[in-house]
Amino acid sequence: MPVSRIALAMVLLAAPASVALAQRQVAAPVTDPADPKFVTEQTRKMGGPMPAEQLALTFEHLDLATKVFPEEKRIESVATLTLKSSRAVPVLILDMFPKFRIASIAVDGRTIAPSAYANPEGQLRITLPKAIPAGKRFVAKIAFSGTPPLAKRPPWEGGTTWMKTPDGKYPWIDTSLWGGGCDLLYPCLDHPTLKPATSDLHYTVPQGLMAVGNGALTSKTDKDGWTTWNWHARSVHTYGSVLDVGPYKVMEGDYKSRFGNTIPMRFYYLPGEEAKAAELFAEFPQTLDFWEAVIGPYPWADQKMGVVRVPYSGLENQTMIGYSNEYPKTPFGWDWLLNHEFSHEWFANQLSNANYDDLWLHEGFGSYAQPLLAEYLGGQLDYMAQLKSQRAGIRNEQPLVSGAERDEKWVYADPTGPRGDIYPKGSWVAHTLRQLIGDEAFFKSIRMLVYGRADPKPGNFTPQFGTTQGYLKIVNEVTGEDYKWFFDVYLYRAELPKLVSTRGGGRIKLRWETPGNLPFPMPVDVRVDGRVVTLPMTGGTGETADGVSVTLDPHSKILRQSDAIDKYQAWQAEQRKDKR
């Protein structure tokens, strides 16, 4: 990567040696309502079927002012939502943690009586004095307080984590909204297509602590022992909002993009980690190099590439990804967690699935980013090593896509959803498609999926919503062919295609076996005595001259059933059983 495009100006902003926490006289906090076991199914739900009253809304702007009381493990907030309705709405329905205490609600400046709203299970229903007419923009303002749901198993089952820094000196607070969504922190519309177009976040914390958020830091103010950190962001995903509090230091730099713009880089790390943090920070520009060279412009260049140290496994908070690794070294020379979570700035935050049934678009392409980075930095050996590791984890128990409107819990549920297969199997689907249609068509299809156009440049694209069927349409448009057969087998069926071979009479014959005998004209390379021939497999069959040495698919282009993998996974299962 040309060093001339990278201008690093590292600045360390140290937190004070001591943090004087502001004190207030309050009753002992009631923390039980925030216990994960009290969180309702509605609050845990992300996406899926939604009331018509919510689907009629467009979320134009969020203004969220939150004051954090670390010692009391609670917040006081005012959320102001600017909304627009496509049809008349007599009842405003917002997703909101039901244990938050509502102080007041106003719509277009008119106070709503407590008798006109209720939130027993996590959907706040506000009966309006008069229906909001179609096409009208209106503002809902909700003041509330309480302890947000405590994270049960972050980031998989999110919430808020209240703890101390490793040295025990300072508060260290994190919000992880995956496995619950925006309503774990503020009232919202918890569906991927209903994220706010823009957000202003005002986080107030005891002076000496930093509150990091999405987007660009616009200002900070100190008053009466408190500091307010003001952030402005756009198109933050419903689970991508972040509020992290701690005695953070900041490592800063600027990346000179190949597209002519400058991208701020920020790493918010804990005191005492300076040397290790600097090593990780050195990976930021090479990671941006890879993404902008292979996929396209960083979508949030006007804000930042942000990473924050958190006390749990990583999460793709928009422009502020969570990082918890202990700065490990790998044979590949780069940090896996940093790359995977950063991949979601493209596959989750820029391109968002319109339906969690298509979550493989986030996690499959996000996982394929690791082999791609390995190939970019280390060549073919590293690329295939990443893919081999992923292949061993594919279970094929459920299809990647069901074809119905689903919430996030359904996708990860046993036995209904594909669960972890959306990661490695999604990656292998991407790899196989790339080998089938070629690099030019594959990466063009990715750009069209992510940016909505094949020629993205800073300022000429907007955030996109994607579906599996939408991506099939893109692939067909780019290639001029119909690849429905590919999507039908790999995405809408669980069982992998099996390549069956027979030898006799000086010939080797191949045929594809597929679930439901679906058509699968996948070409197959065959190496016979050192010479590679490609069988088109029209109609799912093909043959060629036999030889002494025969290798099917010698360059591992195709995701298919493997006896070796099946035996390995059975052995793994026995090992786990023995340990129990």
C-alpha positions as CSV (number, residue, x, y, z in Angstrom):
1,M,0.0,0.0,0.0
2,P,1.5,3.4,-1.0
3,V,2.5,5.2,2.2
4,S,2.1,8.5,0.5
5,R,-1.7,8.3,0.9
6,I,-1.4,8.0,4.6
7,A,-0.7,11.0,6.8
8,L,-0.7,10.0,10.5
9,A,-0.8,12.7,13.2
10,M,-1.0,10.8,16.4
11,V,-2.3,12.8,19.4
12,L,-2.7,11.3,22.8
13,L,-5.4,12.9,24.9
14,A,-4.9,11.7,28.5
15,A,-7.7,11.5,31.0
16,P,-7.0,13.2,34.3
17,A,-5.3,11.2,37.0
18,S,-8.4,11.2,39.1
19,V,-12.0,11.5,38.3
20,A,-14.2,13.5,40.7
21,L,-17.6,12.0,40.3
22,A,-20.5,14.4,40.9
23,Q,-22.6,13.4,43.9
24,R,-26.4,13.7,44.3
25,Q,-28.7,12.7,47.0
26,V,-31.1,10.1,45.6
27,A,-32.9,7.0,46.9
28,A,-31.2,3.7,46.3
29,P,-31.7,2.7,42.7
30,V,-34.1,0.0,41.8
31,T,-32.0,-2.3,39.6
32,D,-34.2,-5.4,39.5
33,P,-36.3,-4.1,36.5
34,A,-33.2,-4.0,34.4
35,D,-32.3,-7.6,35.2
36,P,-32.2,-9.6,31.9
37,K,-34.9,-11.9,33.2
38,F,-37.4,-9.0,33.3
39,V,-36.8,-8.0,29.7
40,T,-39.9,-8.8,27.6
41,E,-39.9,-10.7,24.4
42,Q,-41.1,-7.5,22.7
43,T,-38.0,-5.6,23.9
44,R,-35.7,-8.5,22.9
45,K,-37.3,-8.6,19.4
46,M,-35.5,-6.8,16.5
47,G,-37.3,-6.5,13.3
48,G,-39.9,-9.0,12.1
49,P,-43.5,-8.2,11.5
50,M,-44.4,-4.7,12.7
51,P,-47.7,-2.8,13.3
52,A,-49.0,-0.9,10.3
53,E,-48.9,2.3,12.4
54,Q,-45.1,1.9,12.7
55,L,-44.5,0.9,9.1
56,A,-46.3,4.1,8.0
57,L,-43.6,6.2,9.6
58,T,-40.3,7.6,8.4
59,F,-37.8,8.4,11.1
60,E,-36.2,11.7,10.0
61,H,-34.2,12.8,13.0
62,L,-33.3,11.6,16.5
63,D,-32.2,14.1,19.2
64,L,-31.1,12.1,22.3
65,A,-29.9,13.9,25.5
66,T,-28.8,11.3,28.1
67,K,-27.2,11.9,31.5
68,V,-25.4,9.0,32.9
69,F,-25.0,8.3,36.7
70,P,-22.3,5.7,36.9
71,E,-22.5,5.0,40.6
72,E,-26.3,4.6,40.5
73,K,-26.3,2.7,37.3
74,R,-29.0,4.7,35.7
75,I,-29.7,7.3,33.1
76,E,-32.0,10.4,32.6
77,S,-32.9,11.0,29.0
78,V,-35.0,13.2,26.7
79,A,-35.6,11.7,23.3
80,T,-37.0,13.9,20.5
81,L,-38.1,12.1,17.4
82,T,-38.9,13.8,14.2
83,L,-41.2,11.6,12.2
84,K,-43.3,11.7,9.0
85,S,-46.3,9.5,8.3
86,S,-47.3,8.2,4.9
87,R,-50.9,7.7,6.0
88,A,-53.2,8.9,8.8
89,V,-52.0,7.6,12.2
90,P,-54.4,7.9,15.2
91,V,-52.0,6.0,17.5
92,L,-48.3,6.5,17.8
93,I,-46.5,3.2,18.5
94,L,-42.8,3.3,19.6
95,D,-40.6,0.5,20.8
96,M,-39.3,1.2,24.3
97,F,-38.1,-0.7,27.3
98,P,-41.2,-0.9,29.5
99,K,-39.3,-0.5,32.8
100,F,-38.1,3.0,31.9
101,R,-40.0,5.6,34.0
102,I,-41.7,8.1,31.7
103,A,-41.8,11.6,33.1
104,S,-43.6,13.3,30.2
105,I,-44.6,12.9,26.6
106,A,-45.4,15.7,24.1
107,V,-46.4,15.6,20.5
108,D,-45.9,18.8,18.5
109,G,-45.5,20.6,21.8
110,R,-48.8,19.4,23.2
111,T,-48.5,17.4,26.4
112,I,-50.0,13.9,26.4
113,A,-51.9,12.9,29.5
114,P,-50.6,9.8,31.2
115,S,-54.0,8.2,30.7
116,A,-53.5,8.4,27.0
117,Y,-50.4,6.2,26.8
118,A,-49.3,2.8,28.1
119,N,-46.2,0.5,27.7
120,P,-46.9,-2.8,29.4
121,E,-44.7,-5.1,27.2
122,G,-42.3,-2.9,25.3
123,Q,-44.5,-1.1,22.7
124,L,-45.4,2.3,23.9
125,R,-48.8,3.2,22.5
126,I,-49.7,6.9,22.5
127,T,-53.3,7.7,21.7
128,L,-53.2,11.0,20.0
129,P,-55.7,13.9,20.6
130,K,-56.1,14.0,16.8
131,A,-54.9,11.6,14.1
132,I,-51.6,12.6,12.4
133,P,-52.7,13.2,8.7
134,A,-50.9,11.6,5.8
135,G,-47.8,13.4,4.7
136,K,-47.4,15.4,7.9
137,R,-44.1,15.8,9.7
138,F,-44.4,15.8,13.5
139,V,-42.3,15.7,16.6
140,A,-42.6,13.4,19.6
141,K,-40.7,14.3,22.8
142,I,-40.3,11.7,25.6
143,A,-38.6,12.3,28.9
144,F,-37.7,9.1,30.8
145,S,-35.3,7.6,33.3
146,G,-34.1,4.4,34.8
147,T,-31.6,1.6,34.5
148,P,-31.4,0.2,31.0
149,P,-31.5,-3.6,30.6
150,L,-28.4,-5.1,31.9
151,A,-26.5,-7.0,29.2
152,K,-27.0,-10.7,29.7
153,R,-24.4,-12.1,27.3
154,P,-23.0,-9.1,25.3
155,P,-22.9,-8.7,22.5
156,W,-25.2,-11.6,21.6
157,E,-27.8,-10.6,24.2
158,G,-27.2,-6.9,24.6
159,G,-28.0,-4.2,27.1
160,T,-25.8,-2.0,29.3
161,T,-22.6,-3.2,31.1
162,W,-21.6,-1.3,34.2
163,M,-18.2,-2.1,35.5
164,K,-14.8,-0.6,36.5
165,T,-11.7,-0.4,34.4
166,P,-9.2,-3.2,34.8
167,D,-7.3,-1.2,37.4
168,G,-10.5,-0.7,39.4
169,K,-10.2,3.1,39.4
170,Y,-12.8,4.4,37.0
171,P,-16.3,3.6,35.7
172,W,-16.4,1.7,32.5
173,I,-19.8,1.6,30.9
174,D,-20.9,0.1,27.6
175,T,-24.1,-0.3,25.6
176,S,-24.4,-3.1,23.1
177,L,-27.7,-3.1,21.3
178,W,-27.5,-6.3,19.3
179,G,-30.0,-8.9,20.5
180,G,-32.5,-6.2,21.6
181,G,-32.1,-3.1,19.5
182,C,-32.5,0.6,19.9
183,D,-35.3,0.3,22.5
184,L,-32.8,-1.0,25.0
185,L,-31.6,2.6,25.2
186,Y,-34.3,5.0,23.9
187,P,-37.8,5.0,22.2
188,C,-37.5,4.1,18.6
189,L,-38.8,2.1,15.6
190,D,-37.0,-1.2,16.0
191,H,-36.9,-2.4,12.4
192,P,-33.9,-2.2,10.1
193,T,-35.7,-0.1,7.5
194,L,-36.8,2.5,10.2
195,K,-33.5,3.8,11.3
196,P,-33.2,7.6,11.8
197,A,-31.8,9.5,8.8
198,T,-29.8,11.8,11.2
199,S,-29.0,11.8,14.9
200,D,-27.8,14.3,17.4
201,L,-26.5,12.7,20.6
202,H,-25.8,14.6,23.7
203,Y,-24.1,12.4,26.4
204,T,-23.5,14.0,29.8
205,V,-21.1,12.2,32.2
206,P,-19.2,13.1,35.3
207,Q,-16.3,15.5,34.5
208,G,-13.1,13.6,33.7
209,L,-14.9,10.8,31.9
210,M,-15.4,10.6,28.2
211,A,-18.7,9.6,26.5
212,V,-18.1,8.3,23.0
213,G,-20.8,8.1,20.4
214,N,-21.7,7.6,16.7
215,G,-20.7,10.0,14.0
216,A,-18.6,13.1,14.4
217,L,-17.8,14.9,17.7
218,T,-19.2,18.4,17.3
219,S,-18.4,19.9,20.7
220,K,-18.1,19.3,24.4
221,T,-19.1,21.5,27.3
222,D,-18.2,21.4,31.0
223,K,-20.7,22.6,33.6
224,D,-21.0,22.0,37.4
225,G,-18.8,18.9,37.5
226,W,-20.4,17.4,34.3
227,T,-19.2,17.2,30.7
228,T,-21.6,16.9,27.7
229,W,-20.2,15.3,24.6
230,N,-22.1,16.2,21.5
231,W,-22.1,13.9,18.4
232,H,-23.8,14.2,15.0
233,A,-24.4,11.0,12.9
234,R,-26.5,9.9,10.0
235,S,-28.3,6.7,9.2
236,V,-27.4,4.9,12.4
237,H,-28.6,1.3,12.3
238,T,-31.2,0.4,14.9
239,Y,-28.7,-1.8,16.8
240,G,-25.7,0.4,15.8
241,S,-26.2,3.2,18.4
242,V,-23.4,3.4,21.0
243,L,-22.9,5.0,24.4
244,D,-19.6,4.1,26.0
245,V,-18.2,5.9,29.0
246,G,-14.7,5.6,30.5
247,P,-11.4,7.4,31.1
248,Y,-10.6,7.0,27.5
249,K,-7.5,8.2,25.8
250,V,-7.7,9.0,22.1
251,M,-5.3,8.0,19.3
252,E,-5.9,10.2,16.3
253,G,-4.8,10.2,12.6
254,D,-5.9,11.2,9.2
255,Y,-6.1,8.8,6.2
256,K,-5.6,10.3,2.7
257,S,-8.1,8.3,0.6
258,R,-7.5,7.2,-3.0
259,F,-10.8,9.0,-3.7
260,G,-9.3,12.4,-2.7
261,N,-11.0,12.9,0.6
262,T,-9.5,12.6,4.2
263,I,-10.9,10.2,6.7
264,P,-10.5,10.9,10.4
265,M,-9.3,7.8,12.4
266,R,-9.9,7.5,16.1
267,F,-9.1,4.8,18.6
268,Y,-10.5,5.2,22.1
269,Y,-8.5,3.0,24.4
270,L,-7.9,2.6,28.1
271,P,-5.0,4.2,30.0
272,G,-2.0,1.9,30.2
273,E,-2.5,0.3,26.8
274,E,-0.6,2.9,24.8
275,A,2.0,0.6,23.2
276,K,-0.5,-2.1,22.3
277,A,-3.0,0.4,21.1
278,A,-0.4,2.0,18.8
279,E,0.2,-1.3,17.2
280,L,-3.5,-1.9,16.5
281,F,-3.9,1.7,15.4
282,A,-1.2,1.1,12.8
283,E,-3.6,-1.4,11.1
284,F,-6.2,1.2,10.6
285,P,-4.8,2.7,7.4
286,Q,-3.9,-0.7,5.8
287,T,-7.5,-1.8,6.6
288,L,-8.9,1.3,4.9
289,D,-6.5,0.7,2.0
290,F,-7.9,-2.8,1.5
291,W,-11.5,-1.8,1.7
292,E,-11.3,1.2,-0.6
293,A,-9.2,-0.7,-3.1
294,V,-11.3,-3.9,-3.2
295,I,-14.9,-2.7,-2.4
296,G,-15.2,1.1,-2.6
297,P,-15.2,4.3,-0.6
298,Y,-15.6,4.3,3.1
299,P,-19.2,5.2,3.6
300,W,-18.7,7.4,6.7
301,A,-15.7,9.4,5.7
302,D,-17.4,12.6,6.8
303,Q,-17.5,11.3,10.3
304,K,-14.7,8.9,11.3
305,M,-13.3,5.4,11.4
306,G,-13.8,4.8,15.1
307,V,-12.9,2.0,17.4
308,V,-13.6,1.9,21.2
309,R,-12.3,-0.6,23.8
310,V,-15.2,-2.5,25.3
311,P,-15.4,-5.2,28.0
312,Y,-17.1,-7.8,25.7
313,S,-16.6,-9.3,22.2
314,G,-16.7,-6.9,19.4
315,L,-19.8,-5.2,17.8
316,E,-20.4,-3.1,14.6
317,N,-21.5,0.1,16.3
318,Q,-21.7,2.6,13.4
319,T,-18.4,4.6,13.2
320,M,-17.5,3.3,16.6
321,I,-17.0,-0.4,16.5
322,G,-16.5,-2.2,19.8
323,Y,-13.1,-4.0,20.3
324,S,-12.4,-6.3,23.2
325,N,-9.5,-8.4,22.0
326,E,-6.3,-8.4,24.1
327,Y,-4.3,-7.2,21.1
328,P,-3.4,-10.8,19.9
329,K,-0.9,-11.6,17.1
330,T,-1.8,-14.0,14.3
331,P,0.1,-15.7,11.5
332,F,-1.7,-13.5,9.1
333,G,-0.3,-10.3,10.5
334,W,-3.6,-8.5,11.2
335,D,-6.3,-8.4,13.9
336,W,-9.3,-10.6,13.0
337,L,-11.8,-8.9,15.2
338,L,-11.0,-5.4,14.0
339,N,-11.4,-6.4,10.4
340,H,-14.6,-8.4,10.9
341,E,-16.4,-5.6,12.8
342,F,-15.1,-3.0,10.5
343,S,-16.5,-4.9,7.5
344,H,-19.9,-4.1,8.9
345,E,-19.4,-0.4,8.1
346,W,-20.2,-1.7,4.5
347,F,-22.2,-4.8,5.2
348,A,-24.7,-3.7,7.9
349,N,-24.4,0.1,8.2
350,Q,-24.1,1.2,4.6
351,L,-26.0,-1.9,3.2
352,S,-28.6,-2.9,5.8
353,N,-30.8,-6.0,5.3
354,A,-34.4,-4.9,4.9
355,N,-35.4,-8.1,6.6
356,Y,-33.4,-10.1,9.2
357,D,-34.2,-13.2,7.1
358,D,-31.4,-11.8,4.9
359,L,-28.9,-11.4,7.7
360,W,-26.4,-13.4,5.8
361,L,-25.9,-10.3,3.7
362,H,-24.3,-8.7,6.8
363,E,-22.5,-11.7,8.3
364,G,-21.7,-13.7,5.2
365,F,-20.1,-10.9,3.3
366,G,-18.6,-9.6,6.5
367,S,-17.0,-13.0,7.1
368,Y,-15.8,-13.2,3.5
369,A,-13.9,-10.0,4.2
370,Q,-11.4,-12.0,6.2
371,P,-10.3,-14.2,3.3
372,L,-10.3,-11.1,1.0
373,L,-8.0,-9.1,3.4
374,A,-5.8,-12.2,3.7
375,E,-5.6,-12.4,0.0
376,Y,-4.9,-8.7,-0.4
377,L,-2.1,-8.7,2.2
378,G,-0.7,-12.2,2.1
379,G,-1.7,-13.8,-1.2
380,Q,-3.4,-17.0,-2.2
381,L,-2.1,-19.2,0.7
382,D,-3.6,-16.9,3.3
383,Y,-6.9,-16.6,1.4
384,M,-7.3,-20.4,1.3
385,A,-6.3,-20.8,4.9
386,Q,-9.0,-18.5,6.0
387,L,-11.6,-20.3,3.8
388,K,-10.5,-23.8,5.0
389,S,-11.0,-22.7,8.6
390,Q,-14.5,-21.3,7.8
391,R,-15.5,-24.5,5.9
392,A,-15.0,-26.7,8.9
393,G,-17.7,-24.7,10.8
394,I,-20.5,-25.0,8.3
395,R,-23.4,-27.1,9.7
396,N,-26.1,-27.0,7.0
397,E,-28.9,-27.6,9.5
398,Q,-31.3,-24.9,8.1
399,P,-31.3,-22.8,5.0
400,L,-29.6,-19.4,5.2
401,V,-32.8,-17.8,4.0
402,S,-36.5,-18.8,4.7
403,G,-38.2,-16.3,2.3
404,A,-40.4,-14.9,5.1
405,E,-40.3,-11.7,7.2
406,R,-38.2,-12.7,10.3
407,D,-36.9,-11.1,13.4
408,E,-33.3,-11.4,14.5
409,K,-34.1,-13.9,17.2
410,W,-35.7,-16.3,14.7
411,V,-32.5,-16.3,12.6
412,Y,-30.3,-17.3,15.6
413,A,-32.9,-19.7,17.2
414,D,-32.5,-23.5,17.4
415,P,-34.0,-25.3,15.6
416,T,-35.7,-22.7,13.3
417,G,-32.9,-20.5,12.0
418,P,-29.6,-20.9,10.3
419,R,-27.8,-19.6,13.4
420,G,-24.0,-19.5,12.9
421,D,-24.1,-20.7,9.3
422,I,-24.8,-17.1,8.2
423,Y,-21.1,-16.4,8.9
424,P,-19.0,-19.2,7.3
425,K,-21.5,-20.6,4.9
426,G,-22.4,-17.0,3.8
427,S,-18.7,-16.5,3.2
428,W,-18.3,-19.6,1.1
429,V,-21.4,-18.7,-0.9
430,A,-19.7,-15.4,-1.8
431,H,-16.4,-17.3,-2.6
432,T,-18.2,-19.8,-4.9
433,L,-20.1,-17.0,-6.6
434,R,-16.9,-15.1,-7.2
435,Q,-15.3,-18.2,-8.8
436,L,-18.3,-18.8,-10.9
437,I,-18.9,-15.3,-12.4
438,G,-15.4,-13.9,-12.2
439,D,-13.8,-11.0,-10.3
440,E,-15.1,-8.2,-12.5
441,A,-18.7,-9.2,-12.3
442,F,-18.5,-10.3,-8.7
443,F,-17.1,-7.1,-7.3
444,K,-19.3,-5.0,-9.5
445,S,-22.3,-6.8,-8.1
446,I,-21.0,-6.1,-4.6
447,R,-20.7,-2.4,-5.3
448,M,-24.2,-2.2,-6.7
449,L,-25.5,-4.0,-3.7
450,V,-23.6,-1.8,-1.2
451,Y,-23.8,1.6,-2.9
452,G,-26.7,1.2,-5.3
453,R,-24.4,1.9,-8.2
454,A,-21.3,0.5,-9.9
455,D,-19.2,3.7,-9.7
456,P,-19.4,4.9,-6.1
457,K,-17.5,8.0,-5.1
458,P,-17.7,10.1,-2.0
459,G,-21.0,12.1,-2.1
460,N,-22.7,10.2,-5.0
461,F,-24.4,7.3,-3.0
462,T,-26.8,6.9,-0.1
463,P,-27.4,4.1,2.5
464,Q,-29.0,1.0,0.9
465,F,-31.5,-1.7,2.0
466,G,-30.8,-5.1,0.6
467,T,-32.5,-8.5,0.2
468,T,-31.4,-11.8,-1.1
469,Q,-33.8,-11.5,-4.1
470,G,-32.6,-8.0,-4.7
471,Y,-29.0,-9.3,-4.8
472,L,-30.0,-12.1,-7.2
473,K,-31.5,-9.4,-9.5
474,I,-28.2,-7.5,-9.4
475,V,-26.1,-10.6,-10.2
476,N,-28.4,-11.4,-13.1
477,E,-28.2,-7.8,-14.4
478,V,-24.4,-7.7,-14.1
479,T,-23.8,-11.1,-15.8
480,G,-26.6,-11.1,-18.3
481,E,-27.4,-14.7,-17.0
482,D,-30.0,-16.2,-14.7
483,Y,-28.4,-17.5,-11.5
484,K,-31.7,-18.4,-9.7
485,W,-30.5,-22.0,-9.6
486,F,-27.4,-20.9,-7.6
487,F,-29.4,-19.0,-5.0
488,D,-32.1,-21.7,-4.8
489,V,-29.6,-24.4,-3.8
490,Y,-27.2,-22.4,-1.7
491,L,-29.5,-20.0,0.1
492,Y,-32.9,-21.6,0.2
493,R,-31.9,-25.1,1.0
494,A,-29.8,-26.4,3.9
495,E,-28.2,-29.5,2.3
496,L,-25.1,-28.8,0.2
497,P,-24.9,-30.1,-3.4
498,K,-23.0,-33.3,-3.7
499,L,-20.6,-34.1,-6.5
500,V,-20.8,-37.8,-7.4
501,S,-18.2,-39.4,-9.6
502,T,-17.9,-42.8,-11.3
503,R,-15.0,-44.2,-13.2
504,G,-15.0,-46.9,-15.9
505,G,-14.3,-47.6,-19.5
506,G,-11.6,-45.0,-19.6
507,R,-14.0,-42.2,-18.6
508,I,-14.8,-40.3,-15.4
509,K,-18.4,-39.3,-15.1
510,L,-19.7,-36.6,-12.8
511,R,-23.2,-35.6,-11.6
512,W,-24.6,-33.2,-9.1
513,E,-27.0,-34.4,-6.4
514,T,-29.1,-31.6,-5.0
515,P,-31.9,-31.3,-2.4
516,G,-35.2,-31.8,-4.1
517,N,-33.3,-32.6,-7.3
518,L,-33.1,-28.9,-8.0
519,P,-31.2,-27.9,-11.2
520,F,-27.6,-27.1,-10.6
521,P,-25.5,-26.6,-13.7
522,M,-22.3,-25.7,-11.7
523,P,-19.2,-26.1,-13.9
524,V,-16.5,-28.3,-12.4
525,D,-12.7,-28.2,-12.9
526,V,-11.1,-31.7,-13.1
527,R,-7.4,-32.2,-13.0
528,V,-6.4,-35.4,-14.8
529,D,-2.7,-36.4,-14.7
530,G,-1.8,-32.7,-14.2
531,R,-4.0,-31.3,-16.9
532,V,-7.1,-29.2,-15.9
533,V,-10.3,-29.5,-17.9
534,T,-13.6,-27.6,-17.1
535,L,-16.8,-29.6,-17.5
536,P,-19.8,-27.3,-18.1
537,M,-22.1,-29.7,-16.3
538,T,-25.1,-28.7,-18.4
539,G,-28.0,-30.5,-17.0
540,G,-26.0,-31.3,-13.9
541,T,-23.8,-34.0,-15.5
542,G,-20.5,-34.2,-17.4
543,E,-17.6,-36.5,-18.2
544,T,-14.1,-36.5,-19.4
545,A,-11.2,-39.0,-20.1
546,D,-10.0,-40.8,-17.0
547,G,-6.4,-41.0,-15.9
548,V,-4.1,-42.3,-13.2
549,S,-4.4,-39.2,-11.0
550,V,-7.7,-37.4,-10.8
551,T,-8.6,-34.4,-8.6
552,L,-12.1,-32.9,-8.6
553,D,-12.3,-29.1,-8.1
554,P,-8.5,-28.8,-7.6
555,H,-8.6,-25.1,-6.7
556,S,-11.5,-25.5,-4.2
557,K,-13.8,-23.2,-6.1
558,I,-17.1,-24.8,-5.1
559,L,-19.0,-25.1,-1.8
560,R,-20.1,-28.8,-1.8
561,Q,-20.6,-31.7,0.5
562,S,-17.4,-33.2,1.8
563,D,-16.9,-36.6,3.4
564,A,-13.8,-35.3,5.2
565,I,-15.6,-32.4,6.8
566,D,-18.6,-34.6,7.8
567,K,-16.3,-37.0,9.5
568,Y,-14.4,-34.2,11.2
569,Q,-17.6,-32.7,12.6
570,A,-18.8,-36.1,13.8
571,W,-15.5,-36.6,15.6
572,Q,-15.8,-33.1,17.1
573,A,-19.3,-33.9,18.4
574,E,-17.9,-37.1,20.0
575,Q,-15.1,-35.2,21.7
576,R,-17.6,-32.7,23.2
577,K,-19.8,-35.6,24.4
578,D,-16.9,-37.3,26.1
579,K,-15.9,-34.1,27.9
580,R,-19.4,-33.8,29.3
